Amino acid sequence: MQEAVGMMSRSSRGISSLLFVISLAHLLVLCSQLQLAIAKAQYHEFVIKEAAVTRLCRTHSIMTVNGEFPGPAVEMSEGDSLIVRVINRGSYNVTVHWHGV
C-alpha cells in the first residue's frame, strides 16, 4: 500500500512539473505577443549639412546630422518599424548607416 502511495506522489510531482513547464511556455508566448502588440512605427528626418568646427586653432568643415556630430541616437525595440528620411544639404555625397545591436 505504501509503495502505491509513493508511486502516486512521484507521478503527481512529475505531472505538476510538466504543467509548470507548459504554463511557463504559454507565458513566454503571451509576452512575445504583448511585445508585438506594443510595437510602434517611428519616423525620423535627418538633415545632413556642413558646419565649421575649430579644433587646436584650426577650422575644419565637417558633416553634421541635424547639427550634431556624431548624429542623434535612434532607440528602437524589437518589432518596431523605422521610417527614415535623409536630406543632404552638403556639397558631398554621403552614406548614412547605423551601429548597434
TILODREN-490689 format. One record per atom (N, C-alpha, C): x, y, z; residue number from 1; atom name. Coordinates in steps of 0.02 Angstrom, whole numbers, plus 32768, in hexadecimal, padded with zeros to 4 digits. Example, Ala and Ser with C-alpha at 12.3 -4.5 7.8 and 13.67 -1.06 7.14 Angstrom:
<recs>
rec xx:8294; yy:7EE4; zz:8186; resi:1; name:N $
rec xx:8267; yy:7F1F; zz:8186; resi:1; name:CA $
rec xx:8294; yy:7F5B; zz:8186; resi:1; name:C $
rec xx:8282; yy:7F90; zz:8162; resi:2; name:N $
rec xx:82AC; yy:7FCB; zz:8165; resi:2; name:CA $
rec xx:8285; yy:8002; zz:818A; resi:2; name:C $
</recs>
This chain:
<recs>
rec xx:8029; yy:7FC5; zz:8000; resi:1; name:N $
rec xx:8000; yy:8000; zz:8000; resi:1; name:CA $
rec xx:802B; yy:803E; zz:8000; resi:1; name:C $
rec xx:8060; yy:803E; zz:802B; resi:2; name:N $
rec xx:808C; yy:8078; zz:802E; resi:2; name:CA $
rec xx:80B0; yy:8082; zz:7FEC; resi:2; name:C $
rec xx:80C2; yy:804B; zz:7FCB; resi:3; name:N $
rec xx:80E3; yy:8051; zz:7F8A; resi:3; name:CA $
rec xx:80B5; yy:8073; zz:7F58; resi:3; name:C $
rec xx:8076; yy:8063; zz:7F58; resi:4; name:N $
rec xx:8047; yy:8082; zz:7F2A; resi:4; name:CA $
rec xx:8040; yy:80CC; zz:7F38; resi:4; name:C $
rec xx:8040; yy:80DF; zz:7F78; resi:5; name:N $
rec xx:803B; yy:8126; zz:7F8B; resi:5; name:CA $
rec xx:807A; yy:814A; zz:7F74; resi:5; name:C $
rec xx:80B5; yy:812C; zz:7F7E; resi:6; name:N $
rec xx:80F4; yy:814A; zz:7F69; resi:6; name:CA $
rec xx:80F6; yy:8154; zz:7F1E; resi:6; name:C $
rec xx:80DD; yy:8124; zz:7EF7; resi:7; name:N $
rec xx:80DC; yy:812A; zz:7EAF; resi:7; name:CA $
rec xx:80AC; yy:8160; zz:7E99; resi:7; name:C $
rec xx:8075; yy:8166; zz:7EBA; resi:8; name:N $
rec xx:8044; yy:819A; zz:7EA8; resi:8; name:CA $
rec xx:8062; yy:81DF; zz:7EB4; resi:8; name:C $
rec xx:8085; yy:81E8; zz:7EEC; resi:9; name:N $
rec xx:809F; yy:822A; zz:7EFB; resi:9; name:CA $
rec xx:80D7; yy:823C; zz:7EC9; resi:9; name:C $
rec xx:8100; yy:820A; zz:7EB5; resi:10; name:N $
rec xx:8134; yy:8217; zz:7E83; resi:10; name:CA $
rec xx:8115; yy:8229; zz:7E40; resi:10; name:C $
rec xx:80E1; yy:8205; zz:7E2D; resi:11; name:N $
rec xx:80C1; yy:8213; zz:7DED; resi:11; name:CA $
rec xx:809C; yy:8256; zz:7DEF; resi:11; name:C $
rec xx:807E; yy:8268; zz:7E27; resi:12; name:N $
rec xx:805B; yy:82A9; zz:7E2A; resi:12; name:CA $
rec xx:808E; yy:82E2; zz:7E2A; resi:12; name:C $
rec xx:80CA; yy:82D7; zz:7E47; resi:13; name:N $
rec xx:80FE; yy:830B; zz:7E43; resi:13; name:CA $
rec xx:8115; yy:8314; zz:7DFB; resi:13; name:C $
rec xx:811A; yy:82DD; zz:7DD6; resi:14; name:N $
rec xx:812D; yy:82E1; zz:7D90; resi:14; name:CA $
rec xx:80F9; yy:8307; zz:7D67; resi:14; name:C $
rec xx:80BA; yy:82FA; zz:7D76; resi:15; name:N $
rec xx:8084; yy:831D; zz:7D52; resi:15; name:CA $
rec xx:8084; yy:8367; zz:7D64; resi:15; name:C $
rec xx:808E; yy:8377; zz:7DA4; resi:16; name:N $
rec xx:808E; yy:83BE; zz:7DB7; resi:16; name:CA $
rec xx:80CB; yy:83E1; zz:7D98; resi:16; name:C $
rec xx:8104; yy:83BF; zz:7D91; resi:17; name:N $
rec xx:813E; yy:83DD; zz:7D70; resi:17; name:CA $
rec xx:812F; yy:83E9; zz:7D26; resi:17; name:C $
rec xx:810E; yy:83B9; zz:7D07; resi:18; name:N $
rec xx:80FC; yy:83C0; zz:7CC1; resi:18; name:CA $
rec xx:80CB; yy:83FA; zz:7CB7; resi:18; name:C $
rec xx:809A; yy:8400; zz:7CE3; resi:19; name:N $
rec xx:806B; yy:8437; zz:7CDF; resi:19; name:CA $
rec xx:808E; yy:847B; zz:7CE9; resi:19; name:C $
rec xx:80BF; yy:847D; zz:7D15; resi:20; name:N $
rec xx:80E5; yy:84BB; zz:7D1F; resi:20; name:CA $
rec xx:810A; yy:84CE; zz:7CDF; resi:20; name:C $
rec xx:812A; yy:849D; zz:7CBE; resi:21; name:N $
rec xx:814E; yy:84AB; zz:7C80; resi:21; name:CA $
rec xx:811F; yy:84C3; zz:7C4A; resi:21; name:C $
rec xx:80E5; yy:84A3; zz:7C44; resi:22; name:N $
rec xx:80B3; yy:84B8; zz:7C13; resi:22; name:CA $
rec xx:809B; yy:84FF; zz:7C22; resi:22; name:C $
rec xx:808D; yy:850E; zz:7C62; resi:23; name:N $
rec xx:8077; yy:8550; zz:7C75; resi:23; name:CA $
rec xx:80AC; yy:8584; zz:7C66; resi:23; name:C $
rec xx:80EB; yy:8574; zz:7C72; resi:24; name:N $
rec xx:8122; yy:85A1; zz:7C63; resi:24; name:CA $
rec xx:8127; yy:85AE; zz:7C18; resi:24; name:C $
rec xx:811E; yy:857A; zz:7BF0; resi:25; name:N $
rec xx:8120; yy:8582; zz:7BA7; resi:25; name:CA $
rec xx:80E7; yy:85B0; zz:7B90; resi:25; name:C $
rec xx:80AC; yy:85A7; zz:7BAC; resi:26; name:N $
rec xx:8074; yy:85D3; zz:7B9A; resi:26; name:CA $
rec xx:8082; yy:861B; zz:7BAE; resi:26; name:C $
rec xx:80A1; yy:8625; zz:7BE7; resi:27; name:N $
rec xx:80B1; yy:8668; zz:7BFF; resi:27; name:CA $
rec xx:80E3; yy:8689; zz:7BCF; resi:27; name:C $
rec xx:8115; yy:8664; zz:7BB7; resi:28; name:N $
rec xx:8145; yy:8680; zz:7B88; resi:28; name:CA $
rec xx:8124; yy:8693; zz:7B46; resi:28; name:C $
rec xx:80F6; yy:8669; zz:7B2F; resi:29; name:N $
rec xx:80D2; yy:8679; zz:7AF1; resi:29; name:CA $
rec xx:80A8; yy:86B8; zz:7AFA; resi:29; name:C $
rec xx:8086; yy:86BE; zz:7B33; resi:30; name:N $
rec xx:805D; yy:86FA; zz:7B40; resi:30; name:CA $
rec xx:8089; yy:8738; zz:7B44; resi:30; name:C $
rec xx:80C3; yy:8733; zz:7B63; resi:31; name:N $
rec xx:80F0; yy:876D; zz:7B68; resi:31; name:CA $
rec xx:8108; yy:8783; zz:7B23; resi:31; name:C $
rec xx:8119; yy:8753; zz:7AF7; resi:32; name:N $
rec xx:8130; yy:8766; zz:7AB5; resi:32; name:CA $
rec xx:80F7; yy:8785; zz:7A8D; resi:32; name:C $
rec xx:80BA; yy:876C; zz:7A95; resi:33; name:N $
rec xx:8080; yy:878A; zz:7A74; resi:33; name:CA $
rec xx:8073; yy:87D0; zz:7A8F; resi:33; name:C $
rec xx:807B; yy:87DA; zz:7ACF; resi:34; name:N $
rec xx:8071; yy:881C; zz:7AED; resi:34; name:CA $
rec xx:80A5; yy:884D; zz:7AD3; resi:34; name:C $
rec xx:80E4; yy:8835; zz:7ACB; resi:35; name:N $
rec xx:8118; yy:8861; zz:7AB1; resi:35; name:CA $
rec xx:8108; yy:8876; zz:7A6A; resi:35; name:C $
rec xx:80EE; yy:884A; zz:7A41; resi:36; name:N $
rec xx:80DB; yy:885C; zz:79FD; resi:36; name:CA $
rec xx:80A0; yy:888B; zz:79FD; resi:36; name:C $
rec xx:8073; yy:8884; zz:7A2F; resi:37; name:N $
rec xx:8038; yy:88AF; zz:7A32; resi:37; name:CA $
rec xx:804C; yy:88F7; zz:7A44; resi:37; name:C $
rec xx:8083; yy:8900; zz:7A69; resi:38; name:N $
rec xx:8097; yy:8944; zz:7A7B; resi:38; name:CA $
rec xx:80CC; yy:895F; zz:7A4C; resi:38; name:C $
rec xx:80DC; yy:893B; zz:7A16; resi:39; name:N $
rec xx:810C; yy:8953; zz:79E4; resi:39; name:CA $
rec xx:80F0; yy:8992; zz:79C5; resi:39; name:C $
rec xx:811D; yy:89BE; zz:79B0; resi:40; name:N $
rec xx:8107; yy:89FD; zz:7994; resi:40; name:CA $
rec xx:8130; yy:8A0F; zz:7957; resi:40; name:C $
rec xx:8117; yy:8A3D; zz:7931; resi:41; name:N $
rec xx:813B; yy:8A57; zz:78F7; resi:41; name:CA $
rec xx:815C; yy:8A99; zz:790A; resi:41; name:C $
rec xx:819A; yy:8AA1; zz:78F6; resi:42; name:N $
rec xx:81BE; yy:8ADF; zz:7905; resi:42; name:CA $
rec xx:81D1; yy:8B00; zz:78C3; resi:42; name:C $
rec xx:81CA; yy:8B42; zz:78C1; resi:43; name:N $
rec xx:81DD; yy:8B69; zz:7886; resi:43; name:CA $
rec xx:8213; yy:8B9A; zz:789B; resi:43; name:C $
rec xx:824B; yy:8B9A; zz:7878; resi:44; name:N $
rec xx:8281; yy:8BC8; zz:7886; resi:44; name:CA $
rec xx:8296; yy:8BEB; zz:7846; resi:44; name:C $
rec xx:82A7; yy:8C2B; zz:784D; resi:45; name:N $
rec xx:82C1; yy:8C51; zz:7815; resi:45; name:CA $
rec xx:8306; yy:8C6A; zz:7828; resi:45; name:C $
rec xx:8337; yy:8C5B; zz:77FE; resi:46; name:N $
rec xx:837C; yy:8C6F; zz:780A; resi:46; name:CA $
rec xx:8392; yy:8C9F; zz:77D4; resi:46; name:C $
rec xx:83AA; yy:8CDA; zz:77E8; resi:47; name:N $
rec xx:83C4; yy:8D0B; zz:77B9; resi:47; name:CA $
rec xx:8410; yy:8D0B; zz:77C0; resi:47; name:C $
rec xx:8431; yy:8CFB; zz:7788; resi:48; name:N $
rec xx:847A; yy:8CF9; zz:7786; resi:48; name:CA $
rec xx:8491; yy:8D3D; zz:776B; resi:48; name:C $
rec xx:84BE; yy:8D5E; zz:7790; resi:49; name:N $
rec xx:84D9; yy:8D9E; zz:7778; resi:49; name:CA $
rec xx:851F; yy:8DA8; zz:7794; resi:49; name:C $
rec xx:8543; yy:8DD5; zz:7775; resi:50; name:N $
rec xx:8588; yy:8DE4; zz:778A; resi:50; name:CA $
rec xx:8587; yy:8E18; zz:77C2; resi:50; name:C $
rec xx:85B8; yy:8E12; zz:77EF; resi:51; name:N $
rec xx:85BF; yy:8E43; zz:7824; resi:51; name:CA $
rec xx:860A; yy:8E4F; zz:782F; resi:51; name:C $
rec xx:861B; yy:8E8C; zz:7840; resi:52; name:N $
rec xx:8660; yy:8E9D; zz:784F; resi:52; name:CA $
rec xx:866F; yy:8E8D; zz:7898; resi:52; name:C $
rec xx:86A6; yy:8E6A; zz:78A4; resi:53; name:N $
rec xx:86BB; yy:8E58; zz:78E7; resi:53; name:CA $
rec xx:8704; yy:8E6B; zz:78F0; resi:53; name:C $
rec xx:8713; yy:8E8B; zz:7928; resi:54; name:N $
rec xx:8758; yy:8E9E; zz:7937; resi:54; name:CA $
rec xx:8774; yy:8E6F; zz:796C; resi:54; name:C $
rec xx:87AB; yy:8E4E; zz:795C; resi:55; name:N $
rec xx:87CE; yy:8E21; zz:7989; resi:55; name:CA $
rec xx:8818; yy:8E30; zz:7985; resi:55; name:C $
rec xx:8838; yy:8E39; zz:79BE; resi:56; name:N $
rec xx:8880; yy:8E47; zz:79C0; resi:56; name:CA $
rec xx:8894; yy:8E81; zz:7992; resi:56; name:C $
rec xx:886E; yy:8EB6; zz:7997; resi:57; name:N $
rec xx:887A; yy:8EF5; zz:7972; resi:57; name:CA $
rec xx:8873; yy:8EED; zz:7926; resi:57; name:C $
rec xx:8853; yy:8EB8; zz:790F; resi:58; name:N $
rec xx:8847; yy:8EB0; zz:78C7; resi:58; name:CA $
rec xx:87FD; yy:8EA5; zz:78BC; resi:58; name:C $
rec xx:87E3; yy:8EC3; zz:7888; resi:59; name:N $
rec xx:879C; yy:8EBD; zz:7877; resi:59; name:CA $
rec xx:8794; yy:8E89; zz:783F; resi:59; name:C $
rec xx:8768; yy:8E5A; zz:784B; resi:60; name:N $
rec xx:875A; yy:8E25; zz:781B; resi:60; name:CA $
rec xx:870F; yy:8E26; zz:780B; resi:60; name:C $
rec xx:86FE; yy:8E0C; zz:77D1; resi:61; name:N $
rec xx:86B8; yy:8E03; zz:77BE; resi:61; name:CA $
rec xx:86A7; yy:8DBA; zz:77C7; resi:61; name:C $
rec xx:8673; yy:8DAC; zz:77EF; resi:62; name:N $
rec xx:865D; yy:8D66; zz:77FA; resi:62; name:CA $
rec xx:8614; yy:8D5F; zz:77E7; resi:62; name:C $
rec xx:8600; yy:8D21; zz:77DC; resi:63; name:N $
rec xx:85BA; yy:8D13; zz:77CD; resi:63; name:CA $
rec xx:8596; yy:8D04; zz:780F; resi:63; name:C $
rec xx:855D; yy:8D23; zz:781B; resi:64; name:N $
rec xx:8536; yy:8D17; zz:7857; resi:64; name:CA $
rec xx:84F1; yy:8CFC; zz:7845; resi:64; name:C $
rec xx:84D2; yy:8CDC; zz:7874; resi:65; name:N $
rec xx:848E; yy:8CC2; zz:786C; resi:65; name:CA $
rec xx:8462; yy:8CE8; zz:789D; resi:65; name:C $
rec xx:8433; yy:8D0F; zz:7883; resi:66; name:N $
rec xx:8408; yy:8D3A; zz:78AC; resi:66; name:CA $
rec xx:8432; yy:8D67; zz:78D9; resi:66; name:C $
rec xx:846C; yy:8D7D; zz:78BF; resi:67; name:N $
rec xx:8498; yy:8DAA; zz:78E4; resi:67; name:CA $
rec xx:84C2; yy:8D87; zz:7919; resi:67; name:C $
rec xx:84C2; yy:8D46; zz:791D; resi:68; name:N $
rec xx:84E7; yy:8D20; zz:794F; resi:68; name:CA $
rec xx:851E; yy:8CF6; zz:7930; resi:68; name:C $
rec xx:8555; yy:8CEF; zz:7953; resi:69; name:N $
rec xx:8589; yy:8CC0; zz:7940; resi:69; name:CA $
rec xx:85A2; yy:8C9E; zz:797F; resi:69; name:C $
rec xx:859E; yy:8C5D; zz:7987; resi:70; name:N $
rec xx:857B; yy:8C2F; zz:795A; resi:70; name:CA $
rec xx:8530; yy:8C3C; zz:795A; resi:70; name:C $
rec xx:850E; yy:8C1E; zz:792B; resi:71; name:N $
rec xx:84C6; yy:8C29; zz:7923; resi:71; name:CA $
rec xx:849E; yy:8C0F; zz:795D; resi:71; name:C $
rec xx:845D; yy:8C1D; zz:795E; resi:72; name:N $
rec xx:8431; yy:8C09; zz:7995; resi:72; name:CA $
rec xx:8428; yy:8BBD; zz:7999; resi:72; name:C $
rec xx:841B; yy:8BA5; zz:79D5; resi:73; name:N $
rec xx:840E; yy:8B5E; zz:79E0; resi:73; name:CA $
rec xx:83C6; yy:8B4E; zz:79CE; resi:73; name:C $
rec xx:83BC; yy:8B14; zz:79B0; resi:74; name:N $
rec xx:8379; yy:8AFB; zz:79A1; resi:74; name:CA $
rec xx:836E; yy:8ABD; zz:79CC; resi:74; name:C $
rec xx:833D; yy:8ABE; zz:79F9; resi:75; name:N $
rec xx:8330; yy:8A86; zz:7A24; resi:75; name:CA $
rec xx:82F1; yy:8A62; zz:7A0D; resi:75; name:C $
rec xx:82F8; yy:8A21; zz:7A04; resi:76; name:N $
rec xx:82C1; yy:89F8; zz:79EB; resi:76; name:CA $
rec xx:82B9; yy:89BA; zz:7A17; resi:76; name:C $
rec xx:8280; yy:899B; zz:7A12; resi:77; name:N $
rec xx:8273; yy:895B; zz:7A33; resi:77; name:CA $
rec xx:8264; yy:8928; zz:79FE; resi:77; name:C $
rec xx:826C; yy:88E9; zz:7A10; resi:78; name:N $
rec xx:825E; yy:88B3; zz:79E1; resi:78; name:CA $
rec xx:8216; yy:88B8; zz:79C9; resi:78; name:C $
rec xx:820C; yy:88B3; zz:7988; resi:79; name:N $
rec xx:81C9; yy:88B7; zz:796C; resi:79; name:CA $
rec xx:81B6; yy:88FC; zz:7953; resi:79; name:C $
rec xx:81DB; yy:8930; zz:7966; resi:80; name:N $
rec xx:81CB; yy:8974; zz:7950; resi:80; name:CA $
rec xx:81DB; yy:897C; zz:7906; resi:80; name:C $
rec xx:81B9; yy:89AB; zz:78E6; resi:81; name:N $
rec xx:81C7; yy:89BD; zz:78A1; resi:81; name:CA $
rec xx:81EB; yy:8A00; zz:78A0; resi:81; name:C $
rec xx:8219; yy:8A09; zz:7872; resi:82; name:N $
rec xx:823F; yy:8A47; zz:786E; resi:82; name:CA $
rec xx:823A; yy:8A64; zz:7828; resi:82; name:C $
rec xx:8227; yy:8AA3; zz:7825; resi:83; name:N $
rec xx:8224; yy:8AC7; zz:77E5; resi:83; name:CA $
rec xx:8255; yy:8B02; zz:77EC; resi:83; name:C $
rec xx:8285; yy:8B06; zz:77BF; resi:84; name:N $
rec xx:82B9; yy:8B39; zz:77C2; resi:84; name:CA $
rec xx:82B8; yy:8B61; zz:7782; resi:84; name:C $
rec xx:82B9; yy:8BA3; zz:7789; resi:85; name:N $
rec xx:82BF; yy:8BCF; zz:774F; resi:85; name:CA $
rec xx:8300; yy:8BF6; zz:7759; resi:85; name:C $
rec xx:832D; yy:8BF2; zz:7728; resi:86; name:N $
rec xx:836E; yy:8C14; zz:772C; resi:86; name:CA $
rec xx:836F; yy:8C4A; zz:76F7; resi:86; name:C $
rec xx:837F; yy:8C87; zz:770D; resi:87; name:N $
rec xx:8385; yy:8CC0; zz:76E0; resi:87; name:CA $
rec xx:83CE; yy:8CD6; zz:76E1; resi:87; name:C $
rec xx:83EE; yy:8CD3; zz:76A7; resi:88; name:N $
rec xx:8435; yy:8CE5; zz:76A2; resi:88; name:CA $
rec xx:843B; yy:8D2D; zz:768B; resi:88; name:C $
rec xx:844E; yy:8D59; zz:76B9; resi:89; name:N $
rec xx:8459; yy:8D9F; zz:76A8; resi:89; name:CA $
rec xx:84A4; yy:8DB0; zz:76A4; resi:89; name:C $
rec xx:84CD; yy:8D7D; zz:76A5; resi:90; name:N $
rec xx:8515; yy:8D86; zz:76A0; resi:90; name:CA $
rec xx:852B; yy:8D86; zz:7657; resi:90; name:C $
rec xx:856B; yy:8D94; zz:764C; resi:91; name:N $
rec xx:8585; yy:8D95; zz:7608; resi:91; name:CA $
rec xx:85A4; yy:8D52; zz:75F4; resi:91; name:C $
rec xx:85A0; yy:8D1F; zz:761F; resi:92; name:N $
rec xx:85BB; yy:8CDD; zz:7611; resi:92; name:CA $
rec xx:8583; yy:8CA9; zz:7614; resi:92; name:C $
rec xx:858D; yy:8C73; zz:75EE; resi:93; name:N $
rec xx:8560; yy:8C3A; zz:75F5; resi:93; name:CA $
rec xx:8570; yy:8C18; zz:7637; resi:93; name:C $
rec xx:853D; yy:8BFF; zz:7659; resi:94; name:N $
rec xx:8548; yy:8BDF; zz:769A; resi:94; name:CA $
rec xx:8524; yy:8B9C; zz:769C; resi:94; name:C $
rec xx:853A; yy:8B71; zz:76C8; resi:95; name:N $
rec xx:8519; yy:8B32; zz:76D7; resi:95; name:CA $
rec xx:8507; yy:8B33; zz:7721; resi:95; name:C $
rec xx:84C9; yy:8B24; zz:7731; resi:96; name:N $
rec xx:84B3; yy:8B22; zz:7777; resi:96; name:CA $
rec xx:84AF; yy:8AD9; zz:778C; resi:96; name:C $
rec xx:84CD; yy:8AC9; zz:77C5; resi:97; name:N $
rec xx:84C8; yy:8A85; zz:77E0; resi:97; name:CA $
rec xx:84C7; yy:8A89; zz:782C; resi:97; name:C $
rec xx:84B1; yy:8A53; zz:784A; resi:98; name:N $
rec xx:84A9; yy:8A51; zz:7893; resi:98; name:CA $
rec xx:84D4; yy:8A1B; zz:78B1; resi:98; name:C $
rec xx:84E7; yy:8A25; zz:78EF; resi:99; name:N $
rec xx:850B; yy:89F3; zz:7916; resi:99; name:CA $
rec xx:84DF; yy:89E1; zz:7951; resi:99; name:C $
rec xx:84E3; yy:89A4; zz:7968; resi:100; name:N $
rec xx:84BD; yy:8990; zz:79A3; resi:100; name:CA $
rec xx:84A6; yy:8948; zz:799E; resi:100; name:C $
rec xx:8480; yy:8936; zz:79D0; resi:101; name:N $
rec xx:8468; yy:88F2; zz:79D4; resi:101; name:CA $
rec xx:8424; yy:88EE; zz:79B4; resi:101; name:C $
</recs>
